[in-house]
Amino acid sequence: MNPRLVNLLASFIRGSSDYTLARLEFCVRFEGRPAPPVLDRLPDASEATLRARWDGIEEQLAAIRAFVKQVESGSGTDQRTDPAFRWLRRTVRELDQYARALRWVLTVHGGDAAP
């Protein structure tokens, strides 16, 4: 398996844990308002797991990005300026970067063992 792919997957898994915590904090802070979408966690950094679950993860990330954009374009500033939202937005941006890099590695290298 491509070492870059392993490293990116491990980083994505860590980032998804950060997102889960940021999502929880956002939900507690803004109780009663719509919650950010859930992101399934990859159980391991294996190519088999990636191939089996990646399309679903990318769909979830699209919904998460749409949620963040909706909050950013909202008329009120209480959510946009809150530290809980800023943390959520930062974790989403990091996950998006990892996801784009993962898709690139899969496309260019096909996930092969060769670097």
BAKEKOL-291108 format. One record per atom (N, C-alpha, C, O): chain; residue number from 1; atom name; x, y, z. Coordinates in pm, 1 decimal. Each point is the difference from the previous one (the first is absolute). Example, Ala and Ser with C-alpha at 12.3 -4.5 7.8 and 13.67 -1.06 7.14 Angstrom:
<drenvos>
DRENVO   c     k    a         px         py         pz
DRENVO   A     1    N     1319.0     -569.0      780.0
DRENVO   A     1   CA      -89.0      119.0        0.0
DRENVO   A     1    C       90.0      120.0        0.0
DRENVO   A     1    O      103.6       -1.9       66.5
DRENVO   A     2    N     -138.6      106.9     -138.5
DRENVO   A     2   CA       82.0      119.0        6.0
DRENVO   A     2    C      -77.0      109.0       73.0
DRENVO   A     2    O       50.9      110.8       16.9
</drenvos>
This chain:
<drenvos>
DRENVO   c     k    a         px         py         pz
DRENVO   A     1    N       84.8     -118.2        0.0
DRENVO   A     1   CA      -84.8      118.2        0.0
DRENVO   A     1    C       89.0      124.1        0.0
DRENVO   A     1    O      104.0        3.3       65.9
DRENVO   A     2    N     -144.8       94.9     -138.1
DRENVO   A     2   CA       73.4      124.9      -14.3
DRENVO   A     2    C       18.1       66.8      136.8
DRENVO   A     2    O      -98.5       23.6       70.0
DRENVO   A     3    N      223.4        7.3      -30.7
DRENVO   A     3   CA       23.4       63.8      130.7
DRENVO   A     3    C      -71.9      134.0       14.6
DRENVO   A     3    O      -44.2       35.3      109.3
DRENVO   A     4    N       32.7       38.7     -218.4
DRENVO   A     4   CA      -74.0      126.9        6.2
DRENVO   A     4    C     -146.3      -24.5       33.5
DRENVO   A     4    O      -62.0       74.8       75.5
DRENVO   A     5    N        9.0     -180.7     -133.2
DRENVO   A     5   CA     -139.5      -34.4       25.6
DRENVO   A     5    C      -21.2      -36.9      146.3
DRENVO   A     5    O      -98.4       41.3       61.3
DRENVO   A     6    N      190.6     -118.9       -5.7
DRENVO   A     6   CA       -9.2      -38.2      141.4
DRENVO   A     6    C        5.9      123.9       88.7
DRENVO   A     6    O      -80.5       14.4       92.0
DRENVO   A     7    N      174.8       74.5     -118.9
DRENVO   A     7   CA       13.9      122.2       80.4
DRENVO   A     7    C     -122.8       90.1      -12.5
DRENVO   A     7    O      -47.8       54.7       99.3
DRENVO   A     8    N       -2.3      -39.9     -220.6
DRENVO   A     8   CA     -119.1       82.5      -19.4
DRENVO   A     8    C     -121.5      -59.5       69.9
DRENVO   A     8    O      -79.7       72.0       60.1
DRENVO   A     9    N       66.6     -203.5      -68.4
DRENVO   A     9   CA     -112.2      -64.8       68.0
DRENVO   A     9    C        8.3       18.5      150.6
DRENVO   A     9    O     -100.4       28.2       65.3
DRENVO   A    10    N      219.1      -43.9      -10.8
DRENVO   A    10   CA       17.6       19.4      144.5
DRENVO   A    10    C      -33.3      144.0       38.1
DRENVO   A    10    O      -65.2       23.7      101.7
DRENVO   A    11    N      109.2       71.9     -182.0
DRENVO   A    11   CA      -31.2      140.7       26.6
DRENVO   A    11    C     -149.6       26.0      -12.5
DRENVO   A    11    O      -57.3       74.3       79.8
DRENVO   A    12    N       -5.7     -134.9     -179.2
DRENVO   A    12   CA     -144.0       17.1      -17.4
DRENVO   A    12    C      -75.9      -57.8      119.4
DRENVO   A    12    O      -97.2       59.6       46.4
DRENVO   A    13    N      140.3     -173.9        2.9
DRENVO   A    13   CA      -65.3      -61.5      115.6
DRENVO   A    13    C       13.7       90.1      122.3
DRENVO   A    13    O      -96.3       19.3       74.2
DRENVO   A    14    N      216.1       35.9      -52.9
DRENVO   A    14   CA       18.2       95.3      111.3
DRENVO   A    14    C      -88.5      122.8      -19.2
DRENVO   A    14    O      -62.5       48.1       94.5
DRENVO   A    15    N       58.1        1.7     -216.7
DRENVO   A    15   CA      -83.8      116.2      -29.4
DRENVO   A    15    C     -147.8      -27.6       20.5
DRENVO   A    15    O      -74.3       87.5       44.5
DRENVO   A    16    N       31.2     -209.2      -76.7
DRENVO   A    16   CA     -141.4      -32.9       20.7
DRENVO   A    16    C      -33.1       -6.4      148.5
DRENVO   A    16    O     -111.9       31.9       40.1
DRENVO   A    17    N      208.0      -72.8       41.1
DRENVO   A    17   CA      -20.4        3.1      145.6
DRENVO   A    17    C      -11.4      144.2       48.9
DRENVO   A    17    O      -84.3       31.1       84.1
DRENVO   A    18    N      169.1       56.1     -137.0
DRENVO   A    18   CA       -8.0      142.3       35.2
DRENVO   A    18    C     -134.6       58.7      -42.5
DRENVO   A    18    O      -60.4       78.3       73.3
DRENVO   A    19    N       14.2     -117.0     -192.6
DRENVO   A    19   CA     -129.6       48.8      -47.3
DRENVO   A    19    C     -112.4      -44.8       93.7
DRENVO   A    19    O      -89.9       78.0       31.3
DRENVO   A    20    N       95.3     -202.2       12.7
DRENVO   A    20   CA     -103.3      -51.3       89.8
DRENVO   A    20    C       -6.4       82.2      128.2
DRENVO   A    20    O     -108.4       33.0       48.0
DRENVO   A    21    N      224.7       -0.2        6.9
DRENVO   A    21   CA        2.9       82.7      121.1
DRENVO   A    21    C      -49.9      141.9      -27.4
DRENVO   A    21    O      -74.8       56.5       79.7
DRENVO   A    22    N      116.2        0.3     -192.0
DRENVO   A    22   CA      -44.8      135.1      -35.8
DRENVO   A    22    C     -150.6        1.3      -24.7
DRENVO   A    22    O      -68.9       94.9       37.3
DRENVO   A    23    N       18.9     -199.6      -99.7
DRENVO   A    23   CA     -144.4      -12.1      -24.5
DRENVO   A    23    C      -75.5       -6.5      132.0
DRENVO   A    23    O     -102.5       66.0       17.1
DRENVO   A    24    N      153.0     -145.2       75.2
DRENVO   A    24   CA      -63.4      -11.6      131.3
DRENVO   A    24    C       -2.5      135.3       71.3
DRENVO   A    24    O     -102.5       40.1       55.2
DRENVO   A    25    N      215.4       29.3      -56.8
DRENVO   A    25   CA        5.2      131.0       65.1
DRENVO   A    25    C      -97.8       97.6      -65.1
DRENVO   A    25    O      -67.5       76.1       69.3
DRENVO   A    26    N       60.1      -78.2     -201.9
DRENVO   A    26   CA      -93.9       87.0      -70.9
DRENVO   A    26    C     -143.4      -32.3       40.9
DRENVO   A    26    O      -79.4       90.8       24.3
DRENVO   A    27    N       45.9     -219.1      -16.4
DRENVO   A    27   CA     -135.8      -41.3       37.0
DRENVO   A    27    C      -35.2       42.4      141.9
DRENVO   A    27    O     -112.7       42.0       25.9
DRENVO   A    28    N      207.1      -52.5       64.9
DRENVO   A    28   CA      -23.6       42.0      138.2
DRENVO   A    28    C      -17.3      151.6        5.7
DRENVO   A    28    O      -88.5       51.1       68.7
DRENVO   A    29    N      172.4       18.4     -140.3
DRENVO   A    29   CA       -3.1      147.2        1.9
DRENVO   A    29    C     -127.0       54.0      -63.9
DRENVO   A    29    O      -55.9       99.0       47.3
DRENVO   A    30    N       10.0     -162.6     -154.2
DRENVO   A    30   CA     -117.2       47.7      -73.8
DRENVO   A    30    C     -113.2     -102.1        6.1
DRENVO   A    30    O      -55.7      -39.7     -102.3
DRENVO   A    31    N       23.8       -0.9      221.6
DRENVO   A    31   CA     -107.5      -96.4       23.2
DRENVO   A    31    C     -130.6       53.2      -59.5
DRENVO   A    31    O      -33.1      117.7       14.1
DRENVO   A    32    N      -38.6     -205.4      -79.4
DRENVO   A    32   CA     -126.6       39.7      -60.7
DRENVO   A    32    C       12.7       46.5     -143.5
DRENVO   A    32    O     -100.9       18.6      -67.9
DRENVO   A    33    N      221.7        0.3       20.8
DRENVO   A    33   CA       22.4       37.6     -140.2
DRENVO   A    33    C       45.3     -124.1      -76.2
DRENVO   A    33    O       44.5      -97.4       60.6
DRENVO   A    34    N      -55.5      100.5     -192.0
DRENVO   A    34   CA       43.4     -117.2      -77.6
DRENVO   A    34    C      146.0      -35.7       28.9
DRENVO   A    34    O       86.4       86.9       11.0
DRENVO   A    35    N      -62.5     -215.1        0.8
DRENVO   A    35   CA      134.9      -49.9       28.7
DRENVO   A    35    C       75.8      -24.4     -129.6
DRENVO   A    35    O      -60.5      -29.9     -102.9
DRENVO   A    36    N      192.4       42.6      107.5
DRENVO   A    36   CA       80.5      -36.5     -116.8
DRENVO   A    36    C      -19.3     -148.6      -31.8
DRENVO   A    36    O      -23.7      -79.8       90.7
DRENVO   A    37    N       33.5       42.5     -217.5
DRENVO   A    37   CA      -16.7     -140.6      -36.9
DRENVO   A    37    C      104.3      -89.9       66.9
DRENVO   A    37    O      110.0       43.3       34.5
DRENVO   A    38    N     -147.8     -167.3      -18.1
DRENVO   A    38   CA       88.7     -101.2       57.4
DRENVO   A    38    C      100.0      -43.8     -106.7
DRENVO   A    38    O      -32.4       -4.6     -118.6
DRENVO   A    39    N      153.2      -27.0      161.7
DRENVO   A    39   CA      102.6      -55.7      -87.9
DRENVO   A    39    C       38.6     -136.8       53.1
DRENVO   A    39    O       47.5      -12.7      112.8
DRENVO   A    40    N      -68.4      -90.3     -195.4
DRENVO   A    40   CA       41.1     -134.3       40.8
DRENVO   A    40    C      150.4       -3.1       17.4
DRENVO   A    40    O       74.3       64.5      -73.9
DRENVO   A    41    N      -31.5     -139.7      171.8
DRENVO   A    41   CA      143.0      -11.3       27.6
DRENVO   A    41    C       55.0     -124.0      -68.8
DRENVO   A    41    O      -58.5     -107.9        9.3
DRENVO   A    42    N      169.6      123.5      -77.5
DRENVO   A    42   CA       67.9     -115.8      -58.2
DRENVO   A    42    C       64.5      -78.3      113.7
DRENVO   A    42    O       73.7       58.4       79.5
DRENVO   A    43    N      -98.9     -188.3      -69.1
DRENVO   A    43   CA       51.7      -76.7      113.4
DRENVO   A    43    C      149.8      -26.5       -5.1
DRENVO   A    43    O       62.5      -24.1      103.2
DRENVO   A    44    N       -4.7       28.5     -222.8
DRENVO   A    44   CA      143.3      -25.4      -11.8
DRENVO   A    44    C       53.4       67.2     -125.5
DRENVO   A    44    O      -75.5       50.5      -83.1
DRENVO   A    45    N      207.2      -51.5       71.8
DRENVO   A    45   CA       66.1       64.6     -113.7
DRENVO   A    45    C       37.8     -103.0     -105.7
DRENVO   A    45    O      114.8       -5.8      -44.0
DRENVO   A    46    N     -212.6      -75.7        3.7
DRENVO   A    46   CA       28.4     -101.9     -100.5
DRENVO   A    46    C      -60.9       38.6     -134.5
DRENVO   A    46    O      -98.2       73.9       -7.4
DRENVO   A    47    N      158.7     -125.7      -96.9
DRENVO   A    47   CA      -49.8       27.1     -134.4
DRENVO   A    47    C     -139.0      -60.6      -19.6
DRENVO   A    47    O      -85.0       58.9      -66.7
DRENVO   A    48    N       62.6     -175.8      124.5
DRENVO   A    48   CA     -130.7      -65.3      -13.5
DRENVO   A    48    C     -110.9       85.5       61.3
DRENVO   A    48    O     -107.0       15.8      -58.8
DRENVO   A    49    N      133.4       38.2      175.9
DRENVO   A    49   CA      -98.6       87.0       65.3
DRENVO   A    49    C      -22.8      124.7      -83.3
DRENVO   A    49    O     -113.8       42.7      -19.3
DRENVO   A    50    N      220.9       15.0      -29.7
DRENVO   A    50   CA      -11.0      120.6      -81.7
DRENVO   A    50    C      -87.7      -25.5     -121.8
DRENVO   A    50    O      -92.8       76.0      -27.3
DRENVO   A    51    N      121.9     -181.0      -44.3
DRENVO   A    51   CA      -75.2      -28.9     -122.3
DRENVO   A    51    C     -146.7      -32.3       29.2
DRENVO   A    51    O      -88.6       35.3      -77.8
DRENVO   A    52    N       63.8     -102.1      189.7
DRENVO   A    52   CA     -136.9      -39.3       33.5
DRENVO   A    52    C      -85.7      117.6       45.5
DRENVO   A    52    O     -121.0        1.1      -22.7
DRENVO   A    53    N      182.6       97.3       86.5
DRENVO   A    53   CA      -79.6      103.5       65.8
DRENVO   A    53    C       23.5      142.1      -49.7
DRENVO   A    53    O      -68.1       92.5       44.2
DRENVO   A    54    N      163.2      -73.6     -135.3
DRENVO   A    54   CA       38.5      136.2      -34.6
DRENVO   A    54    C     -109.9       80.3      -68.8
DRENVO   A    54    O      -16.9      118.1       30.5
DRENVO   A    55    N      -57.4     -177.9     -121.5
DRENVO   A    55   CA     -104.5       75.7      -70.1
DRENVO   A    55    C     -102.6       55.7       98.7
DRENVO   A    55    O      -43.9      114.2      -13.7
DRENVO   A    56    N        6.2     -193.9      111.9
DRENVO   A    56   CA      -93.3       46.6      102.6
DRENVO   A    56    C       58.4      111.6       84.2
DRENVO   A    56    O      -69.6       95.4       34.8
DRENVO   A    57    N      197.6     -107.2       -2.0
DRENVO   A    57   CA       67.7      104.4       78.0
DRENVO   A    57    C        1.7      130.9      -78.6
DRENVO   A    57    O      -24.2      106.8       56.1
DRENVO   A    58    N       52.9     -115.5     -186.3
DRENVO   A    58   CA        2.3      122.1      -81.7
DRENVO   A    58    C     -138.0       65.3       -6.6
DRENVO   A    58    O      -10.1      122.7        0.2
DRENVO   A    59    N      -95.2     -202.5       -6.0
DRENVO   A    59   CA     -135.7       55.5        1.0
DRENVO   A    59    C      -28.6       70.0      132.6
DRENVO   A    59    O      -59.6      107.7        2.3
DRENVO   A    60    N      101.6     -168.5      106.9
DRENVO   A    60   CA      -18.9       61.7      131.1
DRENVO   A    60    C       78.0      130.8       10.3
DRENVO   A    60    O      -50.2       98.8       53.8
DRENVO   A    61    N      172.4      -98.4     -105.3
DRENVO   A    61   CA       80.0      122.8        2.3
DRENVO   A    61    C      -66.5      111.6      -80.7
DRENVO   A    61    O        5.8      116.6       39.1
DRENVO   A    62    N      -68.1     -151.4     -150.1
DRENVO   A    62   CA      -70.6      101.2      -79.5
DRENVO   A    62    C     -114.0       61.2       81.5
DRENVO   A    62    O      -20.9      121.2       -3.7
DRENVO   A    63    N      -51.9     -204.1       76.5
DRENVO   A    63   CA     -108.9       50.7       84.8
DRENVO   A    63    C       55.0       87.1      112.9
DRENVO   A    63    O      -60.6      100.6       36.6
DRENVO   A    64    N      174.1     -139.4       17.4
DRENVO   A    64   CA       62.6       77.2      108.2
DRENVO   A    64    C       46.5      135.7      -51.8
DRENVO   A    64    O      -21.8      102.3       65.0
DRENVO   A    65    N       85.8     -101.2     -181.7
DRENVO   A    65   CA       43.8      127.4      -59.2
DRENVO   A    65    C     -120.0       90.8      -27.8
DRENVO   A    65    O        6.9      121.0       21.6
DRENVO   A    66    N     -116.5     -179.5      -69.4
DRENVO   A    66   CA     -120.7       78.5      -26.4
DRENVO   A    66    C      -55.5       59.2      129.7
DRENVO   A    66    O      -47.7      113.5        0.7
DRENVO   A    67    N       53.5     -188.8      107.5
DRENVO   A    67   CA      -46.4       51.1      129.3
DRENVO   A    67    C       83.8      120.1       42.6
DRENVO   A    67    O      -54.1      102.1       42.3
DRENVO   A    68    N      185.5     -114.4      -53.4
DRENVO   A    68   CA       89.0      109.8       39.4
DRENVO   A    68    C      -27.6      123.5      -85.7
DRENVO   A    68    O       -5.4      111.4       52.0
DRENVO   A    69    N      -11.9     -130.3     -181.8
DRENVO   A    69   CA      -30.1      113.9      -88.4
DRENVO   A    69    C     -132.7       64.7       37.7
DRENVO   A    69    O      -13.6      122.2       -5.2
DRENVO   A    70    N      -83.3     -203.6       43.0
DRENVO   A    70   CA     -130.4       53.4       39.6
DRENVO   A    70    C       13.1       86.7      125.2
DRENVO   A    70    O      -59.4      107.5        7.6
DRENVO   A    71    N      136.3     -153.5       89.6
DRENVO   A    71   CA       20.7       79.6      121.6
DRENVO   A    71    C       75.2      128.2      -34.1
DRENVO   A    71    O      -33.3      107.2       50.5
DRENVO   A    72    N      134.7     -118.5     -136.2
DRENVO   A    72   CA       78.7      118.4      -37.6
DRENVO   A    72    C      -84.5      104.4      -72.2
DRENVO   A    72    O       23.1      119.9       15.3
DRENVO   A    73    N     -119.9     -164.1      -92.9
DRENVO   A    73   CA      -81.7       94.6      -76.2
DRENVO   A    73    C     -124.8       44.2       76.0
DRENVO   A    73    O      -77.0       82.2      -49.7
DRENVO   A    74    N       56.6     -136.0      169.2
DRENVO   A    74   CA     -116.6       36.1       80.0
DRENVO   A    74    C        1.7      145.8       41.3
DRENVO   A    74    O      104.9       64.2        4.2
DRENVO   A    75    N     -223.6      -13.4       26.1
DRENVO   A    75   CA      -11.0      142.4       33.0
DRENVO   A    75    C       55.1       33.5      138.2
DRENVO   A    75    O       52.8      109.5       19.7
DRENVO   A    76    N      -63.7     -200.6       75.8
DRENVO   A    76   CA       49.5       27.7      135.1
DRENVO   A    76    C      149.0      -23.9       11.0
DRENVO   A    76    O       57.6      -78.7      -75.1
DRENVO   A    77    N        3.6      147.0      169.1
DRENVO   A    77   CA      144.2      -16.6       17.1
DRENVO   A    77    C       34.9      -81.7      123.4
DRENVO   A    77    O      117.1      -30.7       22.5
DRENVO   A    78    N     -217.7       -5.4       58.4
DRENVO   A    78   CA       31.9      -71.1      123.6
DRENVO   A    78    C       67.8     -133.7      -26.9
DRENVO   A    78    O       95.2      -35.6       69.4
DRENVO   A    79    N     -142.1      -38.8     -168.4
DRENVO   A    79   CA       64.8     -127.0      -32.4
DRENVO   A    79    C      133.8       21.0      -69.8
DRENVO   A    79    O       99.1      -64.3       34.3
DRENVO   A    80    N      -96.3      153.0     -130.9
DRENVO   A    80   CA      121.8       19.7      -80.5
DRENVO   A    80    C      118.6       44.3       82.8
DRENVO   A    80    O      113.2      -39.3      -28.3
DRENVO   A    81    N     -136.7      119.9      129.3
DRENVO   A    81   CA      111.1       54.2       78.5
DRENVO   A    81    C       30.6      -81.7      124.6
DRENVO   A    81    O       96.0       29.6       71.2
DRENVO   A    82    N     -175.2     -130.4      -44.2
DRENVO   A    82   CA       19.7      -80.6      120.2
DRENVO   A    82    C      122.0      -91.2      -15.7
DRENVO   A    82    O       21.7      -55.4     -107.8
DRENVO   A    83    N       57.8       39.1      213.5
DRENVO   A    83   CA      116.5      -89.2       -7.4
DRENVO   A    83    C      -36.1     -144.2      -37.2
DRENVO   A    83    O       78.6      -68.4      -65.6
DRENVO   A    84    N     -195.9       22.2      106.7
DRENVO   A    84   CA      -40.5     -137.1      -34.0
DRENVO   A    84    C      -16.1      -15.4     -150.9
DRENVO   A    84    O       40.7     -101.4      -56.8
DRENVO   A    85    N      -99.9      201.5       -8.4
DRENVO   A    85   CA      -14.5       -7.2     -145.3
DRENVO   A    85    C      134.6       14.5      -69.4
DRENVO   A    85    O       27.2      -68.8      -98.3
DRENVO   A    86    N       56.1      157.4      148.8
DRENVO   A    86   CA      132.1       17.5      -62.2
DRENVO   A    86    C       80.2     -129.4        6.7
DRENVO   A    86    O       69.7      -34.4      -95.4
DRENVO   A    87    N      -78.8      -37.9      207.1
DRENVO   A    87   CA       68.8     -128.4       11.6
DRENVO   A    87    C      -60.0     -100.4      -98.1
DRENVO   A    87    O       72.9      -73.3      -66.9
DRENVO   A    88    N     -204.8       70.2       58.6
DRENVO   A    88   CA      -67.1      -89.5      -94.1
DRENVO   A    88    C       45.2       30.5     -142.4
DRENVO   A    88    O       35.4      -91.1      -74.9
DRENVO   A    89    N      -36.5      218.2       37.7
DRENVO   A    89   CA       40.2       39.7     -135.6
DRENVO   A    89    C      144.8      -39.9      -28.1
DRENVO   A    89    O       30.8      -48.0     -109.2
DRENVO   A    90    N       57.8       67.3      206.2
DRENVO   A    90   CA      140.6      -36.8      -18.8
DRENVO   A    90    C       15.1     -150.6      -22.0
DRENVO   A    90    O       75.2      -42.4      -87.7
DRENVO   A    91    N     -146.0      -38.5      166.6
DRENVO   A    91   CA       11.7     -145.3      -16.7
DRENVO   A    91    C      -56.6      -43.8     -134.4
DRENVO   A    91    O       52.3      -92.5      -62.2
DRENVO   A    92    N     -158.7      158.0       17.0
DRENVO   A    92   CA      -57.7      -33.3     -130.4
DRENVO   A    92    C       98.5       34.1     -111.6
DRENVO   A    92    O       15.0      -76.9      -94.9
DRENVO   A    93    N       51.1      189.8      105.4
DRENVO   A    93   CA       99.6       36.9     -101.6
DRENVO   A    93    C      115.6      -99.7       -3.2
DRENVO   A    93    O       47.5      -37.6     -107.1
DRENVO   A    94    N       -2.9       -4.7      225.0
DRENVO   A    94   CA      107.6      -98.9        5.5
DRENVO   A    94    C      -44.5     -132.1      -62.4
DRENVO   A    94    O       73.2      -59.5      -79.1
DRENVO   A    95    N     -193.1       14.0      114.9
DRENVO   A    95   CA      -51.5     -124.2      -57.8
DRENVO   A    95    C      -12.6       11.1     -151.3
DRENVO   A    95    O       30.0      -95.1      -72.2
DRENVO   A    96    N      -73.7      209.4       24.4
DRENVO   A    96   CA      -14.1       20.5     -143.4
DRENVO   A    96    C      135.7       -9.6      -69.8
DRENVO   A    96    O       10.8      -59.1     -107.4
DRENVO   A    97    N       91.7      116.9      168.4
DRENVO   A    97   CA      134.3       -9.4      -58.1
DRENVO   A    97    C       48.3     -144.8       -3.9
DRENVO   A    97    O       54.3      -45.1     -100.9
DRENVO   A    98    N      -74.1      -27.0      210.3
DRENVO   A    98   CA       39.7     -141.1        2.3
DRENVO   A    98    C      -78.5      -80.0     -103.9
DRENVO   A    98    O       56.4      -85.4      -68.5
DRENVO   A    99    N     -185.5      112.9       57.0
DRENVO   A    99   CA      -83.5      -73.1      -95.2
DRENVO   A    99    C       45.4       25.3     -143.6
DRENVO   A    99    O        5.3      -92.4      -81.1
DRENVO   A   100    N       26.8      216.5       50.5
DRENVO   A   100   CA       48.5       31.4     -135.4
DRENVO   A   100    C      132.6      -70.0      -28.3
DRENVO   A   100    O       22.0      -51.1     -109.8
DRENVO   A   101    N       65.6       49.1      209.2
DRENVO   A   101   CA      128.8      -67.7      -16.5
DRENVO   A   101    C      -20.1     -150.5      -16.0
DRENVO   A   101    O       65.8      -63.2      -82.6
DRENVO   A   102    N     -155.8        6.3      161.0
DRENVO   A   102   CA      -28.4     -143.3      -12.5
DRENVO   A   102    C      -54.7      -32.8     -138.2
DRENVO   A   102    O       41.8      -97.8      -61.9
DRENVO   A   103    N     -134.3      178.4       13.8
DRENVO   A   103   CA      -56.5      -23.6     -132.7
DRENVO   A   103    C      109.2       11.3     -106.1
DRENVO   A   103    O        1.5      -78.0      -95.2
DRENVO   A   104    N       89.3      173.5      110.2
DRENVO   A   104   CA      109.2       16.1      -95.7
DRENVO   A   104    C       89.4     -124.0       -0.7
DRENVO   A   104    O       33.2      -52.2     -106.4
DRENVO   A   105    N        5.4        5.4      224.7
DRENVO   A   105   CA       86.1     -118.7        7.9
DRENVO   A   105    C      -71.2     -120.1      -60.8
DRENVO   A   105    O       61.4      -77.2      -73.7
DRENVO   A   106    N     -187.9       60.6      103.1
DRENVO   A   106   CA      -75.0     -111.9      -57.6
DRENVO   A   106    C       -8.6       10.2     -151.5
DRENVO   A   106    O        8.3     -100.8      -70.2
DRENVO   A   107    N      -24.8      222.3       20.0
DRENVO   A   107   CA      -13.3       19.3     -143.7
DRENVO   A   107    C      133.6      -17.6      -71.5
DRENVO   A   107    O        8.0      -69.6     -101.2
DRENVO   A   108    N       95.9      132.1      153.4
DRENVO   A   108   CA      130.3       -2.2      -66.7
DRENVO   A   108    C       69.8     -134.5       17.0
DRENVO   A   108    O       55.0      -55.4      -95.2
DRENVO   A   109    N      -58.1        3.9      217.6
DRENVO   A   109   CA       73.1     -123.4       27.7
DRENVO   A   109    C      -89.8     -122.7        5.4
DRENVO   A   109    O       49.3     -112.5        7.6
DRENVO   A   110    N     -177.7      132.5      -11.4
DRENVO   A   110   CA      -91.2     -112.6        7.8
DRENVO   A   110    C        6.0      -72.4      132.7
DRENVO   A   110    O      -50.5     -111.6       12.1
DRENVO   A   111    N      112.5      174.3       89.1
DRENVO   A   111   CA       11.2      -63.3      130.8
DRENVO   A   111    C      100.9     -113.1        2.9
DRENVO   A   111    O        3.3      -77.7       95.4
DRENVO   A   112    N       80.6       67.1     -200.7
DRENVO   A   112   CA       97.3     -109.0       -6.4
DRENVO   A   112    C      107.1       14.3      106.5
DRENVO   A   112    O       16.1      106.4       59.7
DRENVO   A   113    N       56.6     -214.0      -36.6
DRENVO   A   113   CA      105.4       -1.4      101.0
DRENVO   A   113    C      119.0       87.1      -39.7
DRENVO   A   113    O       75.0       45.2       86.4
DRENVO   A   114    N      -57.5      -21.7     -214.4
DRENVO   A   114   CA      114.8       80.2      -44.0
DRENVO   A   114    C      -23.1      146.9       31.7
DRENVO   A   114    O     -109.3       51.9      -22.3
DRENVO   A   115    N      213.2       16.6       75.1
DRENVO   A   115   CA      -15.3      143.1       30.9
DRENVO   A   115    C       -8.9       87.6     -122.6
DRENVO   A   115    O      -13.0      121.8       12.0
</drenvos>
